[in-house]
Amino acid sequence: MQRRGIELLMDGLDPGANRRLCDAMERRGFTVKVKLTTIVSVGANYGKQFNDACRPVTYANGDSRIFTDTSHPLVAAFQQGMARYQRGSELHQWAFEAWIMGELLREALVAMGPTPTRAGFEKHLQSLRRDNRAGTMTPSLQW
């Protein structure tokens, strides 16, 4: 990559593999202009886990508001729930998106009553065409 003059690096790596890649880049003195990763690598300890070869140039392609923006009520609820039920766990962007999807499922189950079905769940999702979880999801995920 260094010899070829690569300036954009897109990965689908987990945090451990990302850390090894960034360490190798730093050892070689290799940096890129942009490193695009998945939300799996975006956690509360990102700044501590990755070195200067990657930290300032890494962006994630998630579809939700950042999990640290507690000014938003759904983010605050997520953080409170995690503090209560997953005390001490590192917060991650993917966990926030999973929280939102869990909320969708809960709402569907309540709407369907005591006899939930796949068809009922699909119908519930179709009814959410313009829903973006109160501003937490990007328009690409508007149902």
N, C-alpha and C positions, 0 to 999 in steps of 0.2 A: 504494500500500500504506500509506503513511504517513497519507494523508488518511482512509483507510478504517479506520484503527486496527488493522491486521493485527498479531497477536501471535504467530502460528505460521507459519513459512515452511518449506515442504517443497520440496526441489529434487532434481534428478537431474543436476546439473552436474558437469563435469570441474573439476579444480583451477584452470585458467586462468579459466574462466567464474565460478567461485566467488569467486576473488580480485577480479575486476572487479565482481561484485555487492556484495561486502563493502566495496570501496573506494567505490562509489556510495552505499552505506548510510552510511558514515562521513562522506562529504562532505555529505550531507543531514542528518546528526545523527539518523538513523533506526536504531532498534534493535527487536528483537523479543524476546519471552520465550524462544522456542525456535526454533532453526533446525535442521531435520532434513535431513541430507545422506546421500549414499551412501558406502560404504567407499572408493570411488575417491579421494575427497578426504582420506582419513585416512592420512597418511604421517608419516615422522619429522620433516619440516620444517613440519608444520601450524602449530605455534606461531609460526614465523617468517614464514610466508606470509600469514597472515590477521591483520587488525587487530582492535582492541578492539570494533568493532561486531559482529563475528561470533564471535571466539574463545571468549568465555566462555559463549555460548549455543548452540553448535553440538554436535549429537549425531549419531552415525552409526547406521544400522540394519543393522549386520553380523550375521552368524550365528556368529561365532567369538570365542574368547578373544582379547584384545588382543595384537598382534604383539610388544609390548615386554615381556610377562610371561615372562621367561626362567627363572622358577622352574619352569615347566612343561616337561617333557622335549621335547615336540614343538615348542614355540616355540623352545627352545634349539637344537634340531637345525635348524630353519628358519634361525635367525640365523647359525649356524655355516656352513650350506650357502651362504647368500647371501654371507657374508664370504669364502668360498673361491672361489665361482664367479661372483659378481657384485660383486667388490670395488669399493667406492666408490659403489655404487648406493644410492639412497634406498630405505629399507624402507617398505612399504605394507601396509595391512590386506588389500587384495585379493590381494596377492602371497602372503600367508600362507594365505589360503583356497585359492588356486590350488595351493600347495604340498601342502595336505591332499588336494586332489582328485588331484594327481599321485601321492601315496602310495596312494590308492585304486586308481588305474589300475595302478600297479606291482604291488600285491598281487594284483589280478585276473589280470594277465598271468602272474605266477608260478604262481598256482593253476590256470590253464588249460593251462599247459605249452606245448609247441611249436606247437599249432594253435589259437590264440585265435579266438573267434568273437563276434559281437554277442550271440548267445543266451547264450553262456558268460559274457559280461560282465554281462548282465542278471541271470543266475542268481546270480552273485557278489554283485551289489548287493542282490538280494532276501535273501541270507543275512545281510546286515548290518542287519537291521531295527532292532535296538536299539543299534547301534554309533554312538557319537558322537565317534569319534576320540580316545578316552581323555580325554574331558572338554574337548576343544577346541571342539566345535561345540555350538550350542544345541539343545534338544530338537526344535525345528522341523525340524532337518536330520537327525534320526535316521532312518536308512534303513529 
